[in-house]
Amino acid sequence: MLGIILGLIVLMVLAYRGWSILWIAPISAGIVALTGGLDLLEAYKGTYMEGFVGFAKQWFPVFMLGAIFGKLMEDTGMAKSVAIALSKLMGKERAILGVLVSSAVLTYGGVSLFVVVFAVYPLAIGLFREANINRRLIPGTVALGAFTFTMTAIPGTPQIQNLIPMEYFHTGPTAAPIMGIIATLVMGVGGYLYLRWREKSLKAKGEVFTEPDEKVNEDAGKVPNFFLSVLPLVAVLVTLNLFKWDVIVSLLVGILLILVFNVQKVKSFVKAINNGAIGSITAIINTSAAVGFGTVVKAVPGFETLTNMLLNIKGSPLISEAIAVNLLAGATGSASGGMGIALEALGEKYYQIALDTGIAPEAFHRIASLASGGLDTLPHNGAVLTLLAITGMSHKDSYKDIAVVSLGIPVIAVVVAILFASIGIY
């Protein structure tokens, strides 16, 4: 078990230093294998790669189609059209709410978190300038809308963090809807109130809007009609949750609608689809690498000791699941990667516990999803680094706000959801 802990420490430290999980996951798995008495080469070529390939086989179509969907929404201007309309609806008096809602709608519709940041940031600059709000709050606002409740909590979200648990608990994307809605309210309302308090505090200190060092292109140009732009998002959600179609089919429907509504831009389709497909490779490979690590952990003798320690945590087994997923998401700096490791190692056991105890498997699904969106946004998280880079902010400027809305409050939301599950409210 000490070898497992050492492997996790190495994984966390190297990930925090910015080293790619593509090669630190096999190194960490090698430490676990050696200390667990496994043959190093066989552990890598056999156990590790079986977990790696198994996850890629299961989820590559979803990662690829999701990335293509998001890239087409971005390149056709549809994502920006939705964001502009929602921002105008909220008005400059509610600039934070406008950016928050725009980010949330796009993410809940299936658009990649990274695409959302690119689409919303130019609008955020304009809104924050008119409302005279300090730019350091933009990253926290976007993070609240894109990295939290729309990713893990709202029932039916097509984001991968809500889909991965389905395989392990034999559930659907709307699993445990009451728990999800309650967690959404905790994260959404709590985060928004915090950001408004921060806005007032900064203004009281005289810290207001300042122009960014680099000029941001805020000219939306000619964007598609809002109603046509929002239809692909709605189509993905409706076919996935109401018609119960496979997520692959739902994403294909969304992609086809984008292509049909933008047929005049047909020459740009190949480039957008190519870029989306290529971009999905890094995401699926990174997560598969993390899952491979979890497969090796599962194969060593010390895993049983670790499992017993986790499962014997006093209280509901949902608590041990939340702790395991949260810690591993923090260690890897990835919600999907951390959840992948935890569920690959412990998913079957938690499913059996659900059957034995009468706790609904849907509750385990929702807690796994919620917990993946807690400690994942530590400073080394890829999405956090991208968000800060695009907005021109540093960790010193904005990480405190990102941490409160996308780490602290989501952890509280997990606790609240577990409390409701403990009294049988799913």
N, C-alpha and C positions, 0 to 999 in steps of 0.2 A: 504493500500500500504506500510505503514511503516513496517507492519508485514512481507511482502514479502521481503523487503530490509533486515530486521533483520535476516530472515531465510537464505538469501543468504550470509550474513556476517558470520553467524555461520558456514555454509557449507564451506565457503572459508577458514576461520581461522582454523577450525579443519582439513580440508584436507591438508592445508599447514603444519600443525604440524604432518602430517603423519598418521592420524587416517583414518581407512577404511571407504569409502563411503557407504559400505554395511549397516552400522548402523547410520552414521551421516546424511545420506539422510532422513531416516524416522524421526530422531529427528528434523532436520531442517523443514521438511514438517509439523511436529506437531506444531512447532512455528507458521508457516504460517496458519495452520488450526485454532489454538486457537485464534490468533489475527484477523482472518477473520470470526469468528463466527460459525465455523463448529464444529460438534461433533467430539471430538478427536478420539475416537475408530472407529467410522464409517468412518472418513476420512482416517484412516490407513487401516482398513480391506476392505473398499470399494474403495474409490477414488484412494488412493496410489497404492494398489495392482492391481487394474484394469490397471493402466498405466504400472506398473511393468510387469505384466503377458502379457499384450498386446504386448509390445516390444519384450519380450522373445519369444513369439509365432511367431512373424513375422521374427525375425532375428537369432534365435538360430541355425538353420541349416547352415547358412552362417558362423557364428562365428566358429562352430564346424568343418565344412569341411575346412575352411580356416586355422585353427590351425593344423588340421591333415595334410593338404597339406604342410604347412611350416615345420612341424616336420619330415615328410618323406623326404623332400628336405634336411634337416639338417642331419638326421641319415644315409641316403644313401650316403652322401658325394656330392650329386649333387649341393647343394648350394655352397659348397667350390670349386667344379670344375669350376663353372661359374665365381666365384670371382677370382680364380687363373688365368684363361685364360684372363680375362679382365685386370687384374693387369699387367700381362706380356705384353699384347698388348700396354699398356700405357708406360711401362718402368719406371726405377727408377728416371729418370729425371723429370717425371710428377707423382710423388708419390701421391700427393694430388688428382690429377685428377683420378688416377687409383682406389683409395679407394672410391672416390665419385661415379664414374661410376659403380663400382661393387655393391655398396650399392643401387644405383638407379635402376639398371637393376633387381636385385632380388626383390626389393619392388614393382616395376611396374609389375613384373610377378606374384604378389600375395603372396609373401613370407612375413610372419609376421615380423614386425620391430625388435622384440626381437631376432628372429632367424638370421636376417641379422647381428645384432651386433656380435653374437657368431661366425658366419661364416667369417666375414670380419676382425675382430680384429687381429687374428694371422698374416694375410697377411699384414695388415697395419703396424704391428711392423717391419716386414722384409723390407718393402718398405721405411718406414721412417728412418730405420737404414741406409740403403744404400744411401738415399738422405741426411742424416744427418739433419733431421728435428725434432724439439722438439716434444716429445710425447704429450704435452698438446694440440696440434692441432688435434689429432686423434678423440676425441669425437665430435668436431665441424664438422669435415669432414664427419664422419659417419652420424651425425644428418642432415647435408645438403642433403645427398643422400637418407636417409630413412625417415626423419620426415617432409619433406617439399613438393616439387613439385610432387614427385611420389605418395604422399599420397592424395593430394587434388587438384592438378592442371592439370596434363596431362590427356587429354580426354581418357576415357576408362579404367582408372586404377581400378583394382578390390578391392582396399582397401576399408574398410567399410565406411570411411569418404566420399567417393565418391558415395556410394550406398544408404546410409540412406536418402538423399534428394529425391531420386527417388519416394519414397512412397508418399511424401507430395506434390510434384510438377508434378507428372505423367510424368516424363522424363526418359531418358536413361542414361547409364554411360558416353556417349560422349557429354553430354549436354554442350552447349555454347563452342564449340571447340576453337574458336579464342580467347575468353577471357582466356581459360585455357592455351593455348600455350603462350600467352603474359605473363601471370603470371608465367609460367614455366621459361621463359627467364629471367624475373626480378629476380626470386629466384635463379635459377641455375647459371646464369652468374654473378649476383651480389654477391652471396655467394662465388663463386669460386675466384673472383677477391679479395674479402676481405681476404680469407684464404691465397692466394698467398702474399698479402701485409703483413699479419701477419707473414708468414714464413720468408720473407726478413727482417722484423723488428726484429724478435727474433734472427736471425743469425747475424745481425749487432750488437746486444748486446752481442754476444757470447753465446747465449742460443741455444744449439744444442741437438742432440739426446743423451739421457742417458738411460742405461739399466733399465728396470722395476725391482722393488724389487723382484717380483715373476717371475720365469722363465716361459715364454709362449711357449707352444708347437706349433712350427711353421712348424713341419713336416707334410706335407699334406698326406703322405702315398700314397696308391693307391686310386685314385679317379676315378669316372666314366668318360667316354668320354664326352668332352664339348658339342658336338652337341646333343648327347642324353640327356644331363643334361638340356640343354636350351629348349628342345622341350616341356616339360610340361608347362613351363612358357608361351611359344608362344601359346600353345594350349588353355590355359585359356583365354588369350587376344583375340585370333582369334574367338573362339566360342562365347565369351561374346559380342564382339563388331561388328564383321562382320556377323556372323550367327544369332546374336540377341538371343542366347539361354539364358535361365534363369541362373543366377550366380551359383545356386546350381548344375545344370547340368555341367556347365563349370568347376567348381572345381572338380566334380566327374571325368570328363575326364582327368584332370591333375593328379589326384590321381591314376587313373588306369594306365596311362602311366608310372608313377614312379614305380608302382608295376611290370609292365611288363618288364621294362628296368632293373630292379634289382631283377629279380626272384631268382637269386642265393643267395640273402640275405633274403629269405622268412622267416627264423626263427626270424628275428628281427622286422618283420612287426607288429606283434601284440603289442609288447611293444611300438613301435613308435606311432601307432594309438591310443593306450590307453593313452599315455602321452599327445598326441595332444588333444584328446577329453577332458581329465581332465583339461588341461590347458585352454581350451576354456570356461570352466565354470566360472572362475573368471572374465574373460573379459565380458561375456554376463551379468552376475549378476551385476557387477559394473555399466555397462551402463544402465541396466534396473532399478537399484536403482535410478540413476540420473533422468531417464525419469519419474519414479513414483513421484519424487519431483515436476517435471514440471507439472504433472497432477493435483496435489493438488494446486499449484499456479494458475493454470487455473480455478479452481473451486471456489476460493474466490472472494468476491465482488471487492476487491482492484485491481484485475487483469485488470479490464476494464480501471481503471485510468492509470495503468502502460502501458497498451497497447496503449491508446490514447497518452500518453507522448512519447512513442517510435515512433509511426506512424506519429506523428506530427513534428518529427525532420525535419528541413527544407532540401529541396533537394530531391533527389531520394529516394524512399522507400528501395532501395538496401542499402543505408547508415544505416538506422535503423536496417535492418536485420544483416548487418555486425557487428554493435556495439553490438547487443543483443547476437549473437553467440560468438563473441570474448570474451565478458565479462564473459559469462557463462562457456566457455571453460577454461578461466583463473581461475574462482572460483572453478571449480571442478578439475582442473589439468588434464582434459581429453578432447581431441578433440571430440570424439564420444559422451561422456557424456554431454558436454556443448551444442553441436548441438542437441542432443536428447531432452534436456530440452527446448531449444529455439523453435525447430520446433514442438514439442508436444503442446506447448502453443500457438505459433503464426503461425505455418505452414499454416493452413487453411486460416487465414487472409491474409497472403502474397500471397497465390495462388489466392485468390479472387481479390486482388489488381492487380496481373498480368493480370487477365482477364479483369478487369475494365480499366486499364491504357494502355494496349497494350504492356507493357514490357513483353518480352518472359519469360515464366516460367523457361526456361533453364537458363536464367541469374540469377534468384533467386537461382536455384540449385547450380550453380557454385560459387556464392558469399557465400552461406551457407557453402559449402565445403571448400573454401579458408579461410574463416574467422575462421573456426574451427581449422585451423593449425597455428594460430597466438599466442595468449596469453596462449594457452594450455601448452606450454613448459616453464612455470614459474618454479622456483626451485623445487616445490613439485611434479612435473609431474613424474608419474611412469616410463615412458620410459627414462627420463633424469636420474633418480636415478639408473636405471639398467645400462644404458650406462656408467655412471661414475664408478659404481662398477666393471663392467667387465674390463674396461680399466685401473683401478687402479688410477683414478684421483679424485680430490676433486672439490667441487664447486669453491673454490678459484683458482684452477689451470685452469679449462677449462670452467666454466659456462659462462664467458663473451663471448667466441666465439660461444658457443651453442646459447646464447641469440641473438646474432647479426644475425646468419644465419637462425635460426629456429623460431625467434620471431619478431625481428625488420624488416628484409627484407620481410618476408611474409606479415606483416601488410602493408608495402609499396605496395606490389604486389596486395593486395585487393583494395587499393585506385586506382591504375592504371587500374585494371579490371573494377571498377565502372565507371571510366572516359570513357572507351571504350563503356561500356553498355549505358552510357548516350547519346552517339551519334549513338546508334542503331547498334553497331558492337558487335555481340555475338559470 
